[in-house]
Amino acid sequence: MLRVAVVGSGPSGVYTAQALLNQSLVPEVRVHVLDRLPTPYGLVRYGVAPDHEKIKSLQNSLRAVLEDERVTFVGHVQIGGADGVPPARLAELYHAVVYCVGAAADRPLAVPGEELPGSCSATRFVSWYSAHPDSAPDDFALRARSAVVIGVGNVAVDVARILARGADELRATDVPRAALGALAGSRVREVHIVGRRGPSQARFTTKELRELGALPGARIVVDPAELARDPAYAAPDGLPLPAVVRRNLEVLRGWAVRGEPAPSGAVYGPSGAAHGPSETAYGPCGAAHDPSETAYGPSGAPYDPSEAGYGPSEAAYDGVRRIRLRFFLRPVELLERGGRVAGVRFARTVPDGAGGVRDTGTYEDIEAQLVLRAVGYRGVELPGLPFDPVRGTVPHTAGRVLRDGVPSPGEYVAGWIKRGPTGVIGSNRSCAKETVASLIEDAPLLARRPAADDPLAVLRAWGQRPVEWDGWLSIERAEQALGRSLGRGPVKIPDWSGLLAAARGEEH
């Protein structure tokens, strides 16, 4: 019998387990799917937006794999780190270990002011409304009037949609209580989605883009002049373009034609004096807003709504949240007032003729009390495994982990930690199959390695406290009960103590 540990219970880990079950060259395989969390499904549970029920339903197919009698879910087990099981010791328990640990870090902007209160990663925001136990339940108090989301991929669109969507529409989802309450009290009126290049190079899918236009109580604003700077947008209809780019441009063109004017922020030339954008209510990632405090306009004087020249956020609120899609703007600085983020300074860019962009020497400031960066993910080193800090991945060949350039017997990788944060959820299936093909090819040698008869007993002896499948089912029941008490469907438990208590069948 071949005993395999898969570290990570997200799509790449479960698809790896599935590929091990489906192969026929080694008929006797037993798989333990380990996870740091007491809950399975990885980013499907903690990364897919709560209003994307169809994608979240993927949990049903992942569940079928984890319920197979040849598979054991082993949650709440830390691999690596000061309190975890080192990879070298884990290798003593199994014939092979496949690491499917994803890409947990977000890429920074690397601009001044990025660490100001009110500036956060989109990853942190997603973790908050998805009830990830590493995120504080009260992490966000949405007092901001204007939010800037930097990035033009699906994650950027997701967080913008959640900011602009009414809380009543999210009551039917599993959003935790604290997040739903904060979203219900949100003062966000403007959401700017900003990309440094043009619309033809944006990474969002057409489905995600169209969902913005379907939001009740929201209006999409697109500047036709910015779209026209993109050669693909202005090119004749016969120009060959990828289908998704063509569809995206069609959607944006429709919004530009029927939309309202797109007022811009303050614009400066290379020698112009800089000013800070208007200060408004405090945003998240810091102290709570005191509504009695005075808000200030660009000149530093107390804000007067009748004063000419203020941006759209200072205009009389008409009850409609505006989502402004901006292009050819590169962030160069997050602006500060009173120790907090108050806006973003962007350099205006234009196409450089070689697929990139160049700065024009002019700048634009956009007011924002909340700035979310969504410019990509990055793998994190797992102590005890080799790591390429440039690529953010584990060195490998066809999924076999390389140590000093040589395949390490019994160690494999799949998913984002193998190939980087690329592709969609389904991309993990073929990635897992490649890795499993390598593992099965190595099986005759792997089977000669020693393996523990009862790895879970050894893990417990090493100080781990595994949560098995019955514990996860107990968490599910507790979340269903919590939802019933609130007049909702299942509601996620957002904290470690609550999850572990539920796994033990205790009330929290």
Protein Blocks (a to p, Z undefined) as FASTA:
>chain_A
ZZdddedjbfklmmmmmmmmmpmklmbacdddddfbfbehijmmmmpcfklmmlmmmmmm
mmmmmmpmkbccdehiaeejjklccfklmmmmpmbdcddebjfbccdekighklpghiac
fklmmmmmnopakbcfklpccfbfbdcdedjdfklmmmmmmmmpcfklmmmmmbdfklmm
mmmmpcbfbdcdddfbdfklpcbdfklmmmmmmpghiacdddfklmmmpmklmpcfklcc
dfklmmmmmmmmmmmmmmccddddddddfkbccdddddddddehiacddfkbccddfkop
acdfkbghiafklpccehiacddddehiacfbdcdeehiafbdcddddddehlopacdeh
iacddddfbdcddebccddddehiacdfknopacdeehiaceehiacehiacedjllnop
edjfklmmmmmmmmmmmmmmmmmmmmmpccdfblmlmmmmnopacddfklmmmmmmmmmm
mmmmnopacdddfbfklmmmmmnopaZZ
